[in-house]
Amino acid sequence: MSAKVGVILSGCGVFDGSEIHEAVAILTALDRRGAAITCLAPDVPQAQVINHLTKKPEPHQSRNVLAESARIARGKIRDLAGATADEFDALVFPGGYGAVKNLCTFAADGADCKVNPDVARLLRDMHAARKPIGMACISPILAARVLGQAGAHPRLTIGSDKETAAAIEKMGGQHQNTAPTEICVDTDNRLVTTPCYMNDVGPWVVFQGAENMVEEVLRLTGDRASMIRSQMASEPVNRVQ
């Protein structure tokens, strides 16, 4: 049976939404492996609109995170508010500034950031259900904040940026330096992270990191299914005489 994977988007474009190369690389890696993909995004206003040509804010413009994310999802997307952990075998988050502007307030508030309530709820519920979570680029900040507050001490990577790593440690996470295409696997918390564009790299390196992250997330999904089957097989059967 295909793994059911939710992909959480945060807009469309690196400076104010999901990083498009990362999102497409993740969607391609999942599709290549036969996963059943559901794209999700919160139905909220973007925190900021950035002109991607000038890289400057456009304060008089407003955009909606769900509507902008639909560009990447080719219109096949759902409001995150209606999503539950029961629907998915795994979650995956691309990076981009939308992860720290629209899904949480890390870009403005640093380690004291607040996480979108539906993002936090779904992360907590997936974690409680022992279902794997994959994160690319800056998006591991979300796990550091949500799981860190829960006392889970998640081990993760955003590459080797010292300032961001220090913020992760402050939020209760454990940062691990990695090379651009490498992944950090926290088996206890079922968390897989990779740096992608946290490094000065090109799309091919990003694609390789996304492939490695998705491969491990789906492997953990299979391991969880095997564990459940094993538990069910070992449980005593109550027979009516």
Secondary structure, 3 states (H helix, E strand, C coil): CCCEEEEECCCCCCCCCCCHHHHHHHHHHHHHCCCEEEEEECCCECCCCEECCCCEECCCCCCEHHHHHHHHCCCCEEEHHHCCHHHCCEEEECCCCHHHHCCECHHHHHHHCCECHHHHHHHHHHHHCCCCEEEECCCHHHHHHHHHHCCCCCEECCCCCHHHHHHHHHCCCEECCCCCCCCEEECCCCEEEECHHHCCCCHHHHHHHHHHHHHHHHHHHHHHHHHHHHHHHHCCCCCCC
